[in-house]
Amino acid sequence: MNQPLTITVGGASPYDVLVGRNLLEQVPSLLSGAKKVLIVHPVGLAVSAEALRDSLVEAGFEVVLAGVPDSEDAKRIEVAAFCWGILGKSEFSRTDMIIGFGGGAITDLAGFVAATWLRGVGIVQIPTTLLAMVDAAIGGKTGVNTTEGKNLVGVFHSPKGVLIDLETLNSLARNELIAGFAEVVKCGFISDTRILDLIESDIAQATDQGSDLFLDLVTRAIRVKAGVVAEDFTEQGLRETLNYGHTLGHAIELAERYKWRHGAAVSIGMVFAAELAHLNGRLSSGAVQRHRDILSSLGLPTTYPADKWPQLLANMRIDKKARAGNLRFIVLDEIGKPTIMHSPTDEILFTAFQEIAQ
């Protein structure tokens, strides 16, 4: 059996994140106490989900599959209701468990379903995209989207464990892998600056999922996320720093009707936040340029159409990170030192946007 690296997420309900390769045989050990298991998966991973089901049946579990739409189309209350229906018909009890098997949208959905069924059943997250591995599957944030915005309905619900098998990335499209790198880069900008140095040192190895450098980057990003959520589970302060680039990023996703990849939107959002910090006298022009250089070298976007600004500003005002209509942005005083900018004026926001407008 392959021995994974174990990262413990502390807090009131601690759990382990197992990181390595060829780890799926360890899933049964994370399901202790359960008799029945629901695997929530995107329809595109049906074959892999069926293989996981078969292995769990061999281990003595009763397993039901719930195939749901891919990507953000999964994060709808109608899809959650579909999963609740399966749980009800299968007579799932409070000791039974759910597995979220897929990308970030799937782990968000599965976590929400687990948090709300019988007021909370156990969930194990098995992320299959880089974005989900370093961000969505860790930390206990769950939720679904509404027509008004992203993740506006949700609940905090810690998983029983997270299993990150890098081998599941082998079938991931290259553009999906690169989109996930936005969250890795984010961890470098807000905390572990060594991440940025390593990406700059060798882009090819950094983005090769079979390399030791890739494993190091993923592990570093997970440690950043784990450390933050252990200290601030319900986002009362420190955890907000994980939203670097997300205020504008979520506004872009809404403007694009969730057809854009999350990482692409966050990439633009980070450059915008850097420009905002620079205009506010917090961040040097060199640090802003480093944002552009690293993200562009990965093939991530750093600009957005100029005529979209009115819609983006309106979208940001309804984002869950706003307070009474007042916008809050995570910005950097310097690379590795995030802080909150409260209620920037419309003028400074517009000026910052002009620096990324195309």
Residue frames as qw, qx, qy, qz and C-alpha x, y, z in Angstrom:
[[0.000, 0.889, 0.459, 0.000, 0.00, 0.00, 0.00],
 [0.381, 0.528, -0.036, 0.758, 1.34, 3.43, -0.93],
 [0.409, -0.539, -0.466, 0.570, 2.08, 5.62, 2.06],
 [0.164, 0.831, 0.282, 0.451, 0.65, 9.10, 1.71],
 [0.217, 0.175, -0.328, 0.903, 1.83, 12.34, 3.19],
 [0.286, -0.679, -0.676, 0.026, -0.60, 13.32, 5.95],
 [0.067, 0.282, -0.121, 0.949, -1.53, 16.93, 6.66],
 [0.198, -0.528, -0.775, 0.284, -3.81, 17.44, 9.66],
 [0.108, -0.549, -0.197, -0.805, -6.37, 20.22, 9.57],
 [0.207, -0.150, -0.725, 0.640, -6.85, 21.29, 13.17],
 [0.354, -0.270, -0.112, -0.888, -9.76, 23.02, 14.87],
 [0.618, -0.164, 0.437, -0.632, -12.90, 21.84, 16.62],
 [0.924, 0.179, 0.289, -0.176, -13.36, 18.92, 14.19],
 [0.095, -0.663, 0.647, 0.365, -9.86, 17.93, 13.04],
 [0.916, 0.304, 0.252, -0.075, -9.30, 15.66, 10.06],
 [0.519, -0.394, 0.550, 0.523, -6.48, 14.44, 7.87],
 [0.607, 0.710, -0.153, -0.322, -5.66, 15.26, 4.27],
 [0.775, -0.177, 0.535, 0.285, -3.86, 12.35, 2.63],
 [0.403, 0.820, -0.239, -0.328, -1.66, 13.34, -0.33],
 [0.433, -0.384, 0.764, 0.285, 0.15, 11.02, -2.71],
 [0.466, 0.337, -0.578, -0.579, -0.26, 8.73, -5.69],
 [0.580, -0.041, -0.784, -0.217, -2.38, 5.58, -6.17],
 [0.085, -0.145, 0.673, -0.720, -4.22, 6.09, -2.89],
 [0.611, -0.166, -0.237, -0.737, -7.80, 5.08, -3.73],
 [0.668, -0.120, -0.734, 0.034, -7.35, 1.73, -1.99],
 [0.239, -0.038, -0.618, 0.748, -7.23, 3.70, 1.28],
 [0.361, -0.340, -0.203, -0.844, -10.77, 5.08, 0.93],
 [0.679, -0.411, -0.586, -0.161, -12.42, 2.36, 3.11],
 [0.527, -0.190, -0.521, 0.644, -10.29, 3.39, 6.08],
 [0.012, -0.089, 0.091, -0.992, -11.89, 6.86, 5.95],
 [0.528, -0.279, -0.408, -0.691, -15.44, 5.49, 6.11],
 [0.232, -0.021, -0.879, 0.417, -15.32, 3.98, 9.58],
 [0.214, 0.259, 0.626, -0.704, -18.75, 3.48, 11.12],
 [0.524, 0.333, -0.156, -0.768, -20.71, 3.75, 7.88],
 [0.614, 0.149, 0.775, -0.023, -22.79, 0.99, 6.34],
 [0.535, 0.695, 0.453, 0.159, -24.11, 2.87, 3.31],
 [0.324, -0.434, 0.227, 0.809, -22.18, 5.26, 1.09],
 [0.498, 0.804, 0.319, -0.063, -23.42, 7.69, -1.56],
 [0.512, -0.178, 0.332, 0.772, -20.83, 8.68, -4.17],
 [0.313, 0.878, 0.216, -0.291, -21.69, 12.06, -5.71],
 [0.515, -0.223, 0.516, 0.647, -19.81, 12.38, -8.99],
 [0.362, 0.551, -0.206, -0.723, -20.01, 14.23, -12.31],
 [0.893, 0.328, 0.229, -0.204, -21.41, 12.19, -15.16],
 [0.522, 0.739, -0.426, 0.000, -18.08, 12.59, -16.93],
 [0.003, -0.502, 0.824, -0.261, -16.42, 10.47, -14.23],
 [0.865, -0.116, 0.032, -0.487, -19.03, 7.71, -14.27],
 [0.859, 0.226, -0.451, 0.084, -16.57, 4.95, -15.15],
 [0.296, 0.375, -0.624, 0.618, -14.14, 5.96, -12.38],
 [0.495, -0.308, 0.345, -0.735, -17.02, 6.32, -9.91],
 [0.932, -0.018, -0.176, -0.317, -18.24, 2.83, -10.78],
 [0.693, 0.281, -0.575, 0.332, -14.74, 1.44, -10.18],
 [0.044, -0.359, 0.558, -0.747, -14.64, 3.16, -6.79],
 [0.753, -0.195, 0.095, -0.622, -18.10, 1.77, -6.01],
 [0.907, 0.103, -0.401, -0.077, -17.00, -1.76, -6.87],
 [0.456, 0.315, -0.638, 0.535, -13.96, -1.51, -4.60],
 [0.297, -0.294, 0.452, -0.788, -16.10, -0.28, -1.72],
 [0.871, -0.083, -0.122, -0.468, -18.68, -3.03, -2.26],
 [0.773, 0.200, -0.567, 0.204, -15.82, -5.53, -2.04],
 [0.185, 0.287, -0.600, 0.724, -14.89, -3.89, 1.27],
 [0.173, -0.372, -0.867, 0.284, -18.41, -4.55, 2.59],
 [0.141, 0.329, 0.223, -0.907, -20.22, -1.23, 2.02],
 [0.382, 0.649, 0.656, 0.050, -23.59, -0.70, 0.39],
 [0.225, -0.329, 0.223, 0.890, -22.89, 1.90, -2.29],
 [0.396, 0.761, 0.512, -0.048, -25.20, 4.14, -4.31],
 [0.410, 0.025, 0.284, 0.867, -24.10, 6.43, -7.14],
 [0.186, 0.850, 0.370, -0.326, -25.45, 9.92, -7.84],
 [0.501, 0.173, 0.383, 0.757, -24.35, 11.16, -11.26],
 [0.036, 0.853, 0.302, -0.425, -24.77, 14.93, -11.48],
 [0.523, 0.836, 0.052, 0.159, -23.94, 17.60, -14.10],
 [0.717, 0.088, -0.108, 0.683, -20.36, 18.68, -14.65],
 [0.284, 0.244, -0.090, 0.923, -18.84, 21.87, -13.25],
 [0.133, 0.016, 0.355, -0.925, -20.96, 24.74, -11.93],
 [0.576, -0.157, -0.456, -0.660, -24.15, 23.23, -13.38],
 [0.557, -0.202, -0.788, 0.169, -23.95, 20.81, -10.44],
 [0.206, -0.154, -0.527, 0.810, -24.20, 23.59, -7.87],
 [0.378, -0.288, -0.272, -0.837, -27.95, 24.14, -8.08],
 [0.464, -0.159, 0.596, -0.636, -30.55, 23.53, -5.42],
 [0.863, 0.195, -0.103, -0.455, -32.39, 21.23, -7.84],
 [0.649, 0.362, -0.660, 0.108, -29.32, 18.98, -8.01],
 [0.070, -0.289, 0.744, -0.599, -29.01, 18.98, -4.23],
 [0.704, 0.003, 0.286, -0.650, -32.69, 17.97, -4.04],
 [0.820, 0.294, -0.440, -0.219, -31.98, 15.13, -6.47],
 [0.389, 0.319, -0.782, 0.368, -29.28, 13.86, -4.09],
 [0.372, -0.170, 0.567, -0.715, -31.57, 14.25, -1.07],
 [0.831, 0.111, -0.078, -0.539, -34.12, 12.13, -2.91],
 [0.710, 0.287, -0.641, 0.050, -31.59, 9.34, -3.41],
 [0.087, 0.283, -0.747, 0.596, -30.60, 9.47, 0.25],
 [0.584, -0.073, 0.347, -0.731, -34.22, 9.25, 1.32],
 [0.874, 0.185, -0.245, -0.376, -35.12, 6.37, -0.97],
 [0.664, 0.296, -0.649, 0.224, -31.99, 4.51, 0.12],
 [0.711, -0.662, -0.215, -0.106, -32.82, 5.11, 3.81],
 [0.524, 0.384, -0.413, 0.638, -29.50, 6.70, 4.70],
 [0.586, -0.726, -0.338, 0.124, -29.04, 7.18, 8.43],
 [0.140, -0.970, 0.191, -0.048, -26.90, 9.61, 10.40],
 [0.640, -0.515, 0.519, 0.237, -24.05, 7.09, 10.61],
 [0.762, 0.401, 0.399, 0.314, -23.90, 6.60, 6.83],
 [0.315, -0.597, 0.217, 0.706, -21.60, 8.71, 4.68],
 [0.582, 0.797, 0.141, -0.075, -21.22, 10.60, 1.42],
 [0.617, -0.221, 0.349, 0.670, -18.22, 10.81, -0.87],
 [0.347, 0.874, -0.001, -0.340, -17.65, 13.86, -3.05],
 [0.694, -0.097, 0.545, 0.461, -15.75, 12.53, -6.07],
 [0.472, 0.718, 0.362, 0.361, -14.89, 15.18, -8.64],
 [0.350, 0.413, -0.055, 0.839, -13.86, 18.80, -9.04],
 [0.066, -0.002, -0.446, 0.893, -14.54, 21.76, -6.79],
 [0.518, -0.143, -0.172, -0.826, -18.17, 22.14, -7.82],
 [0.746, -0.166, -0.620, -0.177, -18.82, 18.51, -6.92],
 [0.468, -0.105, -0.660, 0.579, -17.08, 18.70, -3.55],
 [0.168, -0.083, 0.203, -0.961, -19.03, 21.90, -2.77],
 [0.661, -0.151, -0.344, -0.649, -22.32, 20.22, -3.71],
 [0.718, -0.127, -0.681, 0.065, -21.59, 16.95, -1.93],
 [0.273, 0.003, -0.575, 0.771, -20.53, 18.81, 1.19],
 [0.368, -0.111, 0.058, -0.921, -23.75, 20.83, 1.14],
 [0.748, -0.151, -0.497, -0.414, -25.85, 17.69, 0.72],
 [0.614, -0.083, -0.694, 0.366, -23.99, 16.03, 3.61],
 [0.082, 0.072, -0.422, 0.900, -24.36, 19.08, 5.85],
 [0.474, -0.066, 0.004, -0.878, -28.10, 19.31, 5.29],
 [0.706, -0.115, -0.635, -0.293, -29.16, 15.65, 5.25],
 [0.725, -0.490, -0.471, 0.111, -30.43, 14.74, 8.74],
 [0.239, -0.964, 0.097, -0.067, -28.74, 18.01, 9.86],
 [0.040, 0.799, -0.600, 0.002, -25.35, 16.59, 9.06],
 [0.985, -0.056, 0.150, 0.060, -23.82, 13.29, 7.99],
 [0.538, -0.545, 0.439, 0.469, -20.18, 12.45, 7.40],
 [0.681, 0.729, -0.018, -0.067, -18.44, 13.23, 4.13],
 [0.659, -0.334, 0.418, 0.529, -15.13, 12.19, 2.61],
 [0.413, 0.842, -0.091, -0.334, -13.84, 14.39, -0.17],
 [0.717, -0.070, 0.517, 0.462, -11.90, 12.86, -3.07],
 [0.273, 0.828, -0.064, -0.486, -11.02, 15.80, -5.33],
 [0.794, 0.201, 0.466, 0.336, -10.02, 14.99, -8.90],
 [0.417, 0.802, 0.079, 0.420, -8.96, 18.45, -10.13],
 [0.504, 0.139, -0.333, 0.785, -6.06, 20.60, -8.98],
 [0.224, -0.490, 0.001, -0.842, -8.44, 23.40, -7.99],
 [0.782, -0.470, -0.221, -0.345, -10.40, 21.08, -5.72],
 [0.833, -0.071, -0.398, 0.378, -7.26, 19.50, -4.27],
 [0.419, 0.099, -0.298, 0.852, -5.69, 22.73, -3.06],
 [0.175, -0.158, 0.110, -0.966, -8.84, 24.68, -2.29],
 [0.603, -0.232, -0.247, -0.723, -12.45, 23.53, -2.58],
 [0.786, -0.182, -0.585, -0.082, -12.21, 20.12, -0.91],
 [0.537, -0.113, -0.544, 0.635, -10.37, 21.43, 2.16],
 [0.031, 0.131, -0.229, 0.964, -11.84, 23.68, 4.80],
 [0.041, 0.415, 0.844, -0.337, -15.47, 22.65, 5.11],
 [0.302, 0.378, 0.000, -0.875, -17.04, 25.38, 2.97],
 [0.276, 0.306, 0.882, 0.229, -20.03, 23.97, 1.11],
 [0.252, 0.527, 0.205, -0.785, -22.66, 25.61, -1.03],
 [0.461, 0.485, 0.670, 0.321, -24.73, 26.04, -4.14],
 [0.121, -0.025, 0.209, 0.970, -25.16, 28.97, -6.51],
 [0.300, 0.679, 0.583, -0.329, -28.26, 31.05, -7.21],
 [0.467, 0.693, 0.346, 0.426, -29.11, 33.28, -10.14],
 [0.142, -0.986, -0.001, -0.082, -27.99, 36.21, -7.97],
 [0.035, 0.813, -0.566, 0.131, -24.47, 34.96, -7.31],
 [0.692, 0.234, -0.675, 0.106, -22.00, 32.24, -6.46],
 [0.488, -0.072, -0.741, 0.456, -22.06, 30.29, -3.17],
 [0.264, -0.410, 0.117, -0.865, -24.74, 32.50, -1.66],
 [0.847, -0.329, 0.019, -0.418, -26.44, 29.46, -0.07],
 [0.675, 0.295, -0.636, 0.229, -24.19, 27.22, 1.98],
 [0.727, -0.661, 0.071, -0.172, -22.97, 25.99, 5.33],
 [0.092, 0.649, -0.737, 0.165, -19.67, 25.14, 7.03],
 [0.951, -0.154, 0.137, -0.231, -19.31, 21.36, 7.43],
 [0.124, -0.664, 0.729, 0.114, -15.93, 19.71, 7.99],
 [0.810, 0.218, -0.494, -0.231, -15.21, 16.47, 6.12],
 [0.893, -0.417, 0.171, -0.015, -14.18, 13.31, 7.92],
 [0.613, -0.357, 0.485, 0.512, -11.16, 13.19, 5.67],
 [0.506, 0.782, -0.147, -0.333, -9.78, 14.29, 2.31],
 [0.782, -0.117, 0.516, 0.329, -7.92, 11.93, -0.02],
 [0.332, 0.839, -0.226, -0.367, -5.80, 13.56, -2.72],
 [0.791, -0.007, 0.534, 0.297, -4.57, 11.06, -5.28],
 [0.053, 0.669, -0.329, -0.665, -2.48, 12.91, -7.86],
 [0.252, -0.002, 0.877, 0.409, -2.97, 10.02, -10.28],
 [0.307, 0.663, 0.665, -0.155, -6.56, 11.18, -10.80],
 [0.110, 0.801, -0.086, -0.582, -5.14, 14.23, -12.58],
 [0.387, -0.199, 0.730, 0.526, -3.71, 12.13, -15.42],
 [0.262, 0.497, 0.751, 0.345, -6.92, 12.39, -17.43],
 [0.011, -0.823, -0.311, 0.475, -7.49, 16.08, -16.61],
 [0.527, 0.746, 0.204, 0.352, -7.41, 18.43, -19.59],
 [0.563, 0.084, -0.148, 0.809, -4.37, 20.69, -19.63],
 [0.068, -0.526, -0.086, -0.843, -6.44, 23.88, -19.46],
 [0.688, -0.621, -0.274, -0.255, -8.25, 22.57, -16.38],
 [0.791, -0.239, -0.245, 0.506, -4.93, 21.82, -14.69],
 [0.351, 0.261, -0.036, 0.899, -3.60, 25.29, -15.46],
 [0.344, -0.652, -0.225, -0.637, -6.80, 26.93, -14.22],
 [0.784, -0.538, -0.303, 0.066, -6.27, 25.17, -10.90],
 [0.649, 0.063, -0.207, 0.729, -2.83, 26.72, -10.64],
 [0.078, -0.682, -0.052, -0.725, -4.44, 30.09, -9.90],
 [0.703, -0.667, -0.079, -0.233, -5.24, 28.84, -6.39],
 [0.856, -0.140, -0.111, 0.486, -1.69, 27.53, -5.95],
 [0.368, 0.433, -0.016, 0.823, -0.30, 30.92, -6.99],
 [0.385, -0.751, -0.137, -0.519, -2.75, 32.62, -4.62],
 [0.831, -0.522, -0.128, 0.139, -1.28, 30.68, -1.70],
 [0.690, 0.100, -0.034, 0.716, 2.13, 31.96, -2.76],
 [0.095, 0.590, 0.085, 0.798, 1.02, 35.58, -2.84],
 [0.518, -0.703, -0.075, -0.482, -0.78, 35.52, 0.52],
 [0.791, -0.569, 0.204, -0.096, 1.50, 33.23, 2.56],
 [0.804, -0.254, 0.419, 0.337, 4.15, 30.83, 1.28],
 [0.304, 0.849, -0.233, -0.363, 6.23, 32.95, -1.11],
 [0.349, -0.376, 0.812, 0.278, 8.46, 29.96, -1.84],
 [0.618, 0.461, 0.635, -0.048, 5.62, 28.73, -4.07],
 [0.397, 0.896, 0.002, -0.200, 6.22, 31.69, -6.37],
 [0.130, -0.718, 0.641, 0.239, 9.98, 31.10, -6.46],
 [0.528, -0.068, 0.839, 0.111, 9.48, 27.44, -7.37],
 [0.597, 0.658, 0.451, -0.082, 7.04, 28.21, -10.19],
 [0.243, 0.924, -0.219, -0.198, 9.37, 30.86, -11.59],
 [0.362, -0.576, 0.703, 0.207, 12.32, 28.46, -11.40],
 [0.057, -0.103, 0.919, 0.376, 10.86, 25.83, -13.75],
 [0.594, 0.161, 0.049, -0.786, 7.41, 26.28, -15.27],
 [0.642, 0.190, -0.658, -0.344, 7.59, 22.96, -17.13],
 [0.367, 0.000, -0.877, 0.312, 8.30, 20.87, -14.03],
 [0.210, 0.053, 0.490, -0.844, 5.95, 22.94, -11.88],
 [0.657, 0.213, 0.023, -0.723, 3.02, 22.08, -14.16],
 [0.547, 0.203, -0.790, -0.189, 3.99, 18.42, -14.74],
 [0.743, -0.438, 0.087, -0.498, 1.68, 16.44, -12.47],
 [0.964, -0.028, -0.239, 0.113, 4.15, 13.56, -12.40],
 [0.455, 0.532, -0.400, 0.591, 7.05, 15.63, -11.07],
 [0.528, -0.357, -0.559, 0.530, 8.33, 15.98, -7.52],
 [0.088, 0.018, -0.072, 0.993, 8.14, 19.77, -7.90],
 [0.441, -0.352, -0.445, -0.696, 4.42, 19.52, -8.67],
 [0.654, -0.428, -0.616, 0.090, 3.88, 17.40, -5.56],
 [0.408, -0.186, -0.361, 0.818, 5.82, 19.95, -3.50],
 [0.118, -0.165, -0.136, -0.970, 3.72, 22.84, -4.81],
 [0.575, -0.414, -0.543, -0.452, 0.44, 21.03, -4.15],
 [0.637, -0.365, -0.574, 0.362, 1.56, 20.11, -0.64],
 [0.253, -0.056, -0.218, 0.941, 2.64, 23.67, 0.12],
 [0.310, -0.280, -0.278, -0.865, -0.69, 25.08, -1.06],
 [0.657, -0.429, -0.593, -0.178, -2.60, 22.54, 1.04],
 [0.532, -0.260, -0.496, 0.635, -0.55, 23.47, 4.11],
 [0.005, -0.112, 0.031, -0.993, -1.44, 27.12, 3.61],
 [0.528, -0.346, -0.409, -0.659, -5.14, 26.32, 3.36],
 [0.695, -0.340, -0.623, 0.114, -5.02, 23.89, 6.29],
 [0.398, -0.108, -0.419, 0.809, -3.26, 26.37, 8.54],
 [0.174, -0.176, -0.059, -0.967, -5.71, 29.16, 7.83],
 [0.623, -0.342, -0.436, -0.552, -8.93, 27.18, 8.25],
 [0.629, -0.246, -0.657, 0.335, -7.68, 25.52, 11.44],
 [0.236, -0.127, -0.357, 0.895, -7.35, 28.97, 12.99],
 [0.319, 0.280, 0.128, -0.896, -10.50, 30.54, 11.52],
 [0.269, 0.214, 0.926, 0.155, -13.02, 27.90, 10.42],
 [0.216, 0.730, 0.644, -0.076, -16.05, 30.17, 9.98],
 [0.398, 0.460, 0.249, 0.753, -14.21, 33.06, 8.29],
 [0.295, -0.885, -0.321, 0.164, -14.29, 35.66, 11.04],
 [0.157, -0.906, 0.255, 0.299, -10.96, 37.20, 10.03],
 [0.313, -0.511, 0.700, 0.389, -7.87, 35.32, 8.86],
 [0.563, 0.241, 0.773, 0.168, -9.75, 33.00, 6.52],
 [0.397, 0.853, 0.195, -0.276, -10.84, 35.98, 4.45],
 [0.105, -0.702, 0.539, 0.454, -7.28, 36.15, 3.13],
 [0.469, 0.047, 0.844, 0.257, -8.04, 33.02, 1.11],
 [0.436, 0.753, 0.481, -0.110, -10.40, 35.19, -0.93],
 [0.176, -0.600, 0.344, 0.700, -7.50, 37.02, -2.57],
 [0.053, 0.165, -0.687, -0.706, -8.63, 37.70, -6.13],
 [0.052, 0.345, 0.937, 0.033, -12.08, 36.26, -5.49],
 [0.196, 0.603, 0.401, -0.661, -14.20, 39.40, -5.16],
 [0.371, 0.555, -0.339, -0.663, -13.69, 40.41, -8.78],
 [0.041, 0.178, -0.951, -0.250, -13.24, 36.76, -9.75],
 [0.213, 0.394, 0.859, -0.248, -16.72, 35.80, -8.57],
 [0.327, 0.665, 0.147, -0.655, -18.15, 38.87, -10.32],
 [0.230, 0.452, -0.667, -0.546, -16.56, 37.71, -13.57],
 [0.064, 0.070, 0.994, 0.045, -17.94, 34.20, -13.12],
 [0.295, 0.567, 0.623, -0.451, -21.44, 35.59, -12.63],
 [0.300, 0.661, -0.184, -0.663, -21.05, 37.90, -15.64],
 [0.247, 0.358, -0.807, -0.399, -19.98, 34.90, -17.71],
 [0.839, -0.106, -0.059, -0.531, -22.87, 32.81, -16.35],
 [0.705, -0.434, 0.557, -0.071, -20.40, 30.40, -14.79],
 [0.891, 0.453, 0.012, 0.037, -19.03, 29.31, -18.16],
 [0.283, 0.763, -0.507, 0.283, -15.55, 30.54, -17.24],
 [0.769, -0.106, -0.541, 0.322, -13.19, 28.39, -15.21],
 [0.503, -0.842, -0.176, 0.084, -12.90, 29.60, -11.62],
 [0.686, -0.363, 0.132, 0.617, -9.11, 29.82, -11.78],
 [0.386, 0.413, 0.344, 0.750, -9.17, 32.00, -14.88],
 [0.198, -0.851, -0.290, -0.391, -11.52, 34.47, -13.20],
 [0.650, -0.721, -0.050, 0.235, -9.47, 34.49, -9.98],
 [0.673, 0.026, 0.179, 0.717, -6.29, 35.09, -11.96],
 [0.130, 0.629, 0.247, 0.725, -7.73, 38.36, -13.31],
 [0.495, -0.813, -0.242, -0.186, -9.06, 39.13, -9.83],
 [0.744, -0.447, -0.042, 0.494, -5.59, 38.86, -8.31],
 [0.450, 0.229, 0.186, 0.843, -4.08, 41.28, -10.81],
 [0.177, -0.750, -0.308, -0.559, -6.96, 43.67, -10.14],
 [0.655, -0.728, -0.184, 0.087, -6.37, 43.41, -6.37],
 [0.693, -0.171, 0.050, 0.698, -2.66, 44.04, -6.91],
 [0.215, 0.478, 0.251, 0.813, -3.42, 47.16, -8.96],
 [0.413, -0.796, -0.305, -0.322, -5.85, 48.30, -6.27],
 [0.729, -0.567, -0.104, 0.368, -3.19, 47.88, -3.59],
 [0.561, 0.100, 0.149, 0.808, -0.66, 49.75, -5.72],
 [0.012, -0.661, -0.287, -0.693, -3.03, 52.68, -6.22],
 [0.583, -0.769, -0.205, -0.162, -3.59, 52.72, -2.47],
 [0.059, 0.816, -0.492, 0.298, 0.15, 52.99, -1.84],
 [0.820, -0.404, 0.364, -0.180, 0.45, 49.48, -0.39],
 [0.878, 0.041, 0.418, 0.227, 2.15, 47.44, -3.09],
 [0.191, -0.573, 0.442, 0.663, 5.09, 48.22, -5.34],
 [0.638, 0.562, -0.212, -0.482, 4.82, 48.33, -9.11],
 [0.220, 0.438, -0.867, -0.089, 7.35, 45.49, -9.24],
 [0.306, 0.041, 0.885, -0.347, 5.11, 43.29, -7.11],
 [0.636, 0.490, 0.235, -0.548, 2.17, 44.05, -9.41],
 [0.502, 0.587, -0.538, -0.338, 4.27, 43.10, -12.42],
 [0.061, -0.271, 0.955, -0.105, 5.25, 39.85, -10.71],
 [0.592, 0.287, 0.592, -0.466, 1.56, 38.97, -10.57],
 [0.651, 0.623, -0.104, -0.420, 1.26, 39.47, -14.31],
 [0.260, 0.588, -0.753, -0.143, 4.48, 37.65, -15.12],
 [0.246, -0.144, 0.936, -0.205, 3.73, 34.51, -13.10],
 [0.602, 0.388, 0.546, -0.434, 0.10, 34.20, -14.14],
 [0.576, 0.677, -0.229, -0.396, 0.86, 34.91, -17.81],
 [0.105, 0.506, -0.850, -0.103, 3.71, 32.39, -17.81],
 [0.371, 0.063, 0.893, -0.245, 1.18, 29.77, -16.71],
 [0.044, -0.234, -0.748, -0.620, -1.16, 30.75, -19.53],
 [0.081, -0.637, -0.700, 0.313, -3.72, 32.33, -17.23],
 [0.171, 0.746, 0.335, 0.550, -5.58, 35.54, -18.25],
 [0.379, -0.323, -0.344, 0.796, -4.78, 38.90, -16.67],
 [0.129, 0.093, -0.123, -0.980, -7.18, 41.23, -18.54],
 [0.218, 0.510, 0.819, -0.150, -10.94, 41.58, -19.07],
 [0.210, 0.569, 0.491, 0.626, -13.13, 43.58, -21.49],
 [0.116, 0.036, -0.237, 0.964, -13.37, 47.27, -20.55],
 [0.407, -0.269, -0.278, -0.828, -17.10, 47.58, -21.25],
 [0.626, -0.323, -0.709, -0.046, -17.96, 44.99, -18.58],
 [0.210, 0.159, -0.542, 0.798, -17.12, 47.26, -15.63],
 [0.474, -0.264, 0.097, -0.834, -20.68, 48.42, -14.72],
 [0.866, -0.151, -0.367, -0.303, -21.88, 44.83, -14.57],
 [0.658, 0.088, -0.607, 0.437, -18.86, 43.69, -12.56],
 [0.015, -0.258, 0.423, -0.868, -19.31, 46.48, -10.01],
 [0.687, -0.231, -0.046, -0.687, -22.98, 45.58, -9.58],
 [0.867, -0.031, -0.496, -0.039, -22.08, 41.90, -9.20],
 [0.443, 0.197, -0.610, 0.627, -19.47, 42.64, -6.54],
 [0.288, -0.330, 0.278, -0.855, -21.98, 44.54, -4.44],
 [0.849, -0.204, -0.048, -0.485, -24.12, 41.43, -4.01],
 [0.636, 0.266, -0.695, 0.203, -21.15, 39.17, -3.32],
 [0.742, -0.559, -0.369, -0.005, -21.26, 37.48, 0.08],
 [0.635, -0.089, -0.252, 0.725, -17.99, 39.17, 1.04],
 [0.007, -0.517, -0.076, -0.853, -19.64, 42.61, 0.95],
 [0.229, -0.395, -0.699, 0.551, -20.96, 44.13, 4.18],
 [0.131, 0.756, 0.429, -0.476, -24.14, 46.25, 3.93],
 [0.550, 0.810, 0.187, 0.074, -23.27, 47.01, 0.32],
 [0.082, -0.903, 0.410, 0.103, -19.73, 48.09, 1.24],
 [0.878, 0.370, -0.295, 0.078, -17.04, 46.25, -0.66],
 [0.564, -0.686, 0.454, 0.072, -14.07, 44.62, 1.04],
 [0.775, 0.539, -0.329, 0.029, -11.01, 43.42, -0.83],
 [0.819, -0.421, 0.205, 0.331, -8.13, 41.27, 0.27],
 [0.459, 0.846, -0.218, 0.164, -5.03, 43.15, -0.86],
 [0.851, -0.085, -0.201, 0.478, -1.31, 42.87, -0.14],
 [0.247, -0.941, 0.133, 0.188, 0.85, 45.26, 1.85],
 [0.115, 0.636, -0.718, -0.260, 3.66, 43.29, 0.27],
 [0.737, 0.138, -0.608, -0.261, 3.92, 39.82, -1.19],
 [0.528, -0.070, -0.793, 0.295, 3.10, 37.34, 1.58],
 [0.080, -0.227, -0.556, 0.796, 1.36, 39.94, 3.77],
 [0.120, -0.517, -0.656, -0.537, -2.39, 40.16, 3.05],
 [0.030, 0.249, 0.492, -0.834, -4.77, 42.65, 4.64],
 [0.192, 0.663, 0.722, 0.046, -8.32, 43.93, 4.12],
 [0.054, 0.042, 0.141, 0.988, -9.16, 47.12, 2.23],
 [0.120, 0.561, 0.738, -0.354, -12.50, 48.43, 3.42],
 [0.261, 0.838, 0.424, -0.221, -14.92, 50.38, 1.24],
 [0.371, -0.158, 0.368, 0.838, -12.67, 51.61, -1.57],
 [0.341, 0.559, 0.113, -0.747, -14.28, 54.40, -3.59],
 [0.760, 0.525, 0.380, -0.040, -15.89, 53.74, -6.94],
 [0.321, 0.903, -0.269, -0.099, -13.25, 56.01, -8.45],
 [0.211, -0.621, 0.753, 0.055, -10.28, 53.98, -7.24],
 [0.705, 0.109, 0.699, -0.059, -12.01, 50.74, -8.24],
 [0.648, 0.736, 0.170, -0.093, -12.62, 52.10, -11.74],
 [0.142, 0.863, -0.477, -0.083, -9.03, 53.30, -12.02],
 [0.460, -0.378, 0.804, 0.021, -7.67, 49.91, -10.96],
 [0.749, 0.356, 0.553, -0.079, -9.93, 48.20, -13.49],
 [0.481, 0.847, -0.136, -0.182, -8.54, 50.36, -16.28],
 [0.122, -0.680, 0.715, 0.106, -5.16, 48.76, -15.64],
 [0.421, -0.058, 0.903, 0.060, -6.54, 45.33, -16.50],
 [0.607, 0.588, 0.316, -0.431, -9.09, 46.41, -19.11],
 [0.407, -0.086, 0.694, 0.588, -8.68, 45.30, -22.69]]
